[in-house]
Amino acid sequence: MNGASGWICLDVHGNPYDKAVPIVELHADGGSRFVRIAWPEGKPPGKECLPPS
């Protein structure tokens, strides 16, 4: 399924897993900067999206 952060996997209950996490840098003046996207498994999930057992 495509989500705001890209491809996400859903388990049989519709809960997401192996979701991308945006890494941002916060500044003292209240600003922020996008750094990168991080994945729990180190890379985006495959299209098969098999839930963990």
A tleap script that builds the chain and sets N, CA, C and O, in Angstrom:
source leaprc.protein.ff14SB
mol = sequence {
  NMET ASN GLY ALA SER GLY TRP ILE CYS LEU
  ASP VAL HIE GLY ASN PRO TYR ASP LYS ALA
  VAL PRO ILE VAL GLU LEU HIE ALA ASP GLY
  GLY SER ARG PHE VAL ARG ILE ALA TRP PRO
  GLU GLY LYS PRO PRO GLY LYS GLU CYS LEU
  PRO PRO CSER
}
set mol.1.N position { 0.847 -1.167 0.000 }
set mol.1.CA position { 0.000 0.000 0.000 }
set mol.1.C position { 0.896 1.234 0.000 }
set mol.1.O position { 1.900 1.263 0.712 }
set mol.2.N position { 0.553 2.251 -0.783 }
set mol.2.CA position { 1.300 3.502 -0.783 }
set mol.2.C position { 0.770 4.397 0.329 }
set mol.2.O position { -0.438 4.595 0.455 }
set mol.3.N position { 1.677 4.933 1.129 }
set mol.3.CA position { 1.326 5.863 2.198 }
set mol.3.C position { 2.067 7.170 2.001 }
set mol.3.O position { 2.804 7.323 1.027 }
set mol.4.N position { 1.886 8.101 2.898 }
set mol.4.CA position { 2.545 9.403 2.791 }
set mol.4.C position { 4.059 9.265 2.805 }
set mol.4.O position { 4.761 10.067 2.188 }
set mol.5.N position { 4.570 8.252 3.505 }
set mol.5.CA position { 6.020 8.052 3.578 }
set mol.5.C position { 6.517 7.079 2.516 }
set mol.5.O position { 7.699 6.734 2.497 }
set mol.6.N position { 5.635 6.638 1.641 }
set mol.6.CA position { 6.008 5.659 0.615 }
set mol.6.C position { 5.300 4.337 0.875 }
set mol.6.O position { 4.259 4.298 1.531 }
set mol.7.N position { 5.866 3.269 0.361 }
set mol.7.CA position { 5.274 1.935 0.484 }
set mol.7.C position { 5.281 1.497 1.944 }
set mol.7.O position { 6.312 1.578 2.612 }
set mol.8.N position { 4.137 1.035 2.441 }
set mol.8.CA position { 4.052 0.491 3.795 }
set mol.8.C position { 3.388 -0.870 3.739 }
set mol.8.O position { 2.643 -1.169 2.806 }
set mol.9.N position { 3.656 -1.683 4.725 }
set mol.9.CA position { 3.054 -3.009 4.832 }
set mol.9.C position { 2.042 -2.992 5.970 }
set mol.9.O position { 2.251 -2.343 6.995 }
set mol.10.N position { 0.951 -3.709 5.776 }
set mol.10.CA position { -0.086 -3.812 6.795 }
set mol.10.C position { -0.235 -5.265 7.200 }
set mol.10.O position { -0.158 -6.158 6.356 }
set mol.11.N position { -0.450 -5.512 8.508 }
set mol.11.CA position { -0.696 -6.878 8.943 }
set mol.11.C position { -2.170 -7.218 8.715 }
set mol.11.O position { -2.913 -6.403 8.167 }
set mol.12.N position { -2.592 -8.394 9.122 }
set mol.12.CA position { -3.964 -8.840 8.880 }
set mol.12.C position { -4.999 -7.988 9.602 }
set mol.12.O position { -6.185 -8.053 9.277 }
set mol.13.N position { -4.573 -7.194 10.569 }
set mol.13.CA position { -5.488 -6.321 11.311 }
set mol.13.C position { -5.448 -4.887 10.786 }
set mol.13.O position { -6.127 -4.013 11.325 }
set mol.14.N position { -4.656 -4.636 9.735 }
set mol.14.CA position { -4.561 -3.304 9.158 }
set mol.14.C position { -3.554 -2.395 9.847 }
set mol.14.O position { -3.512 -1.194 9.578 }
set mol.15.N position { -2.739 -2.964 10.738 }
set mol.15.CA position { -1.717 -2.176 11.430 }
set mol.15.C position { -0.441 -2.123 10.596 }
set mol.15.O position { -0.015 -3.149 10.066 }
set mol.16.N position { 0.174 -0.954 10.470 }
set mol.16.CA position { 1.409 -0.859 9.688 }
set mol.16.C position { 2.602 -1.453 10.431 }
set mol.16.O position { 2.651 -1.438 11.661 }
set mol.17.N position { 3.560 -1.975 9.671 }
set mol.17.CA position { 4.826 -2.432 10.240 }
set mol.17.C position { 5.929 -2.151 9.226 }
set mol.17.O position { 5.647 -1.945 8.045 }
set mol.18.N position { 7.154 -2.141 9.665 }
set mol.18.CA position { 8.317 -1.833 8.829 }
set mol.18.C position { 8.128 -0.489 8.118 }
set mol.18.O position { 8.443 -0.344 6.937 }
set mol.19.N position { 7.604 0.489 8.869 }
set mol.19.CA position { 7.312 1.816 8.336 }
set mol.19.C position { 8.551 2.692 8.293 }
set mol.19.O position { 9.439 2.580 9.138 }
set mol.20.N position { 8.598 3.565 7.296 }
set mol.20.CA position { 9.677 4.539 7.193 }
set mol.20.C position { 9.544 5.569 8.311 }
set mol.20.O position { 8.443 5.924 8.733 }
set mol.21.N position { 10.695 6.034 8.773 }
set mol.21.CA position { 10.732 7.067 9.810 }
set mol.21.C position { 11.532 8.241 9.263 }
set mol.21.O position { 12.705 8.080 8.926 }
set mol.22.N position { 10.912 9.435 9.165 }
set mol.22.CA position { 11.691 10.587 8.703 }
set mol.22.C position { 12.632 11.072 9.808 }
set mol.22.O position { 12.218 11.222 10.958 }
set mol.23.N position { 13.877 11.313 9.463 }
set mol.23.CA position { 14.860 11.848 10.405 }
set mol.23.C position { 14.985 13.343 10.102 }
set mol.23.O position { 15.309 13.734 8.980 }
set mol.24.N position { 14.726 14.166 11.108 }
set mol.24.CA position { 14.817 15.613 10.942 }
set mol.24.C position { 15.769 16.196 11.980 }
set mol.24.O position { 15.954 15.639 13.062 }
set mol.25.N position { 16.353 17.305 11.633 }
set mol.25.CA position { 17.244 18.027 12.536 }
set mol.25.C position { 16.470 19.254 13.024 }
set mol.25.O position { 15.963 20.033 12.216 }
set mol.26.N position { 16.381 19.422 14.328 }
set mol.26.CA position { 15.679 20.563 14.902 }
set mol.26.C position { 16.691 21.626 15.318 }
set mol.26.O position { 17.744 21.313 15.875 }
set mol.27.N position { 16.361 22.878 15.041 }
set mol.27.CA position { 17.247 23.993 15.344 }
set mol.27.C position { 16.713 24.792 16.521 }
set mol.27.O position { 15.503 24.841 16.746 }
set mol.28.N position { 17.613 25.421 17.276 }
set mol.28.CA position { 17.242 26.211 18.453 }
set mol.28.C position { 16.300 27.363 18.095 }
set mol.28.O position { 15.509 27.794 18.934 }
set mol.29.N position { 16.378 27.866 16.859 }
set mol.29.CA position { 15.513 28.980 16.460 }
set mol.29.C position { 14.115 28.527 16.060 }
set mol.29.O position { 13.302 29.341 15.622 }
set mol.30.N position { 13.826 27.228 16.207 }
set mol.30.CA position { 12.502 26.689 15.876 }
set mol.30.C position { 12.413 26.096 14.487 }
set mol.30.O position { 11.390 25.510 14.133 }
set mol.31.N position { 13.458 26.234 13.696 }
set mol.31.CA position { 13.457 25.665 12.348 }
set mol.31.C position { 13.793 24.185 12.367 }
set mol.31.O position { 14.154 23.627 13.403 }
set mol.32.N position { 13.671 23.569 11.221 }
set mol.32.CA position { 14.005 22.156 11.093 }
set mol.32.C position { 14.532 21.886 9.690 }
set mol.32.O position { 14.334 22.682 8.771 }
set mol.33.N position { 15.210 20.744 9.542 }
set mol.33.CA position { 15.747 20.333 8.249 }
set mol.33.C position { 15.570 18.834 8.107 }
set mol.33.O position { 15.934 18.070 9.001 }
set mol.34.N position { 15.003 18.409 6.965 }
set mol.34.CA position { 14.879 16.990 6.660 }
set mol.34.C position { 16.269 16.435 6.417 }
set mol.34.O position { 17.047 17.029 5.671 }
set mol.35.N position { 16.600 15.295 7.039 }
set mol.35.CA position { 17.903 14.675 6.869 }
set mol.35.C position { 17.798 13.471 5.941 }
set mol.35.O position { 18.481 13.412 4.918 }
set mol.36.N position { 16.943 12.508 6.295 }
set mol.36.CA position { 16.776 11.314 5.462 }
set mol.36.C position { 15.609 10.485 5.971 }
set mol.36.O position { 15.029 10.780 7.016 }
set mol.37.N position { 15.274 9.450 5.224 }
set mol.37.CA position { 14.274 8.461 5.626 }
set mol.37.C position { 15.035 7.245 6.136 }
set mol.37.O position { 15.992 6.802 5.500 }
set mol.38.N position { 14.620 6.706 7.272 }
set mol.38.CA position { 15.233 5.499 7.826 }
set mol.38.C position { 14.189 4.388 7.862 }
set mol.38.O position { 13.010 4.636 8.114 }
set mol.39.N position { 14.633 3.178 7.609 }
set mol.39.CA position { 13.752 2.004 7.624 }
set mol.39.C position { 14.187 1.069 8.736 }
set mol.39.O position { 15.386 0.905 8.961 }
set mol.40.N position { 13.235 0.444 9.446 }
set mol.40.CA position { 13.589 -0.503 10.506 }
set mol.40.C position { 14.482 -1.638 10.007 }
set mol.40.O position { 15.346 -2.115 10.742 }
set mol.41.N position { 14.281 -2.065 8.779 }
set mol.41.CA position { 15.079 -3.171 8.229 }
set mol.41.C position { 16.249 -2.668 7.393 }
set mol.41.O position { 16.954 -3.469 6.780 }
set mol.42.N position { 16.471 -1.340 7.358 }
set mol.42.CA position { 17.588 -0.787 6.606 }
set mol.42.C position { 17.290 -0.473 5.152 }
set mol.42.O position { 18.106 0.153 4.476 }
set mol.43.N position { 16.130 -0.898 4.660 }
set mol.43.CA position { 15.731 -0.636 3.276 }
set mol.43.C position { 14.217 -0.738 3.189 }
set mol.43.O position { 13.587 -1.334 4.062 }
set mol.44.N position { 13.623 -0.160 2.142 }
set mol.44.CA position { 12.160 -0.266 1.992 }
set mol.44.C position { 11.727 -1.734 1.884 }
set mol.44.O position { 12.484 -2.571 1.393 }
set mol.45.N position { 10.513 -2.043 2.343 }
set mol.45.CA position { 10.026 -3.422 2.249 }
set mol.45.C position { 9.754 -3.807 0.805 }
set mol.45.O position { 9.513 -2.953 -0.047 }
set mol.46.N position { 9.797 -5.106 0.547 }
set mol.46.CA position { 9.457 -5.618 -0.779 }
set mol.46.C position { 7.957 -5.550 -1.007 }
set mol.46.O position { 7.191 -5.371 -0.061 }
set mol.47.N position { 7.542 -5.690 -2.235 }
set mol.47.CA position { 6.109 -5.608 -2.577 }
set mol.47.C position { 5.286 -6.733 -1.936 }
set mol.47.O position { 4.070 -6.601 -1.798 }
set mol.48.N position { 5.941 -7.846 -1.540 }
set mol.48.CA position { 5.191 -8.970 -0.954 }
set mol.48.C position { 4.715 -8.669 0.462 }
set mol.48.O position { 3.701 -9.216 0.896 }
set mol.49.N position { 5.427 -7.811 1.189 }
set mol.49.CA position { 5.009 -7.355 2.525 }
set mol.49.C position { 4.537 -8.477 3.438 }
set mol.49.O position { 3.386 -8.474 3.876 }
set mol.50.N position { 5.383 -9.406 3.722 }
set mol.50.CA position { 5.005 -10.487 4.616 }
set mol.50.C position { 5.181 -10.034 6.059 }
set mol.50.O position { 6.283 -9.644 6.445 }
set mol.51.N position { 4.104 -10.075 6.879 }
set mol.51.CA position { 4.225 -9.638 8.266 }
set mol.51.C position { 5.161 -10.532 9.061 }
set mol.51.O position { 5.293 -11.718 8.758 }
set mol.52.N position { 5.814 -9.974 10.076 }
set mol.52.CA position { 6.679 -10.795 10.914 }
set mol.52.C position { 5.888 -11.874 11.631 }
set mol.52.O position { 4.735 -11.662 12.005 }
set mol.53.N position { 6.508 -13.031 11.822 }
set mol.53.CA position { 5.781 -14.115 12.505 }
set mol.53.C position { 6.182 -14.250 13.944 }
set mol.53.O position { 5.662 -15.114 14.651 }
savepdb mol mol.pdb
quit
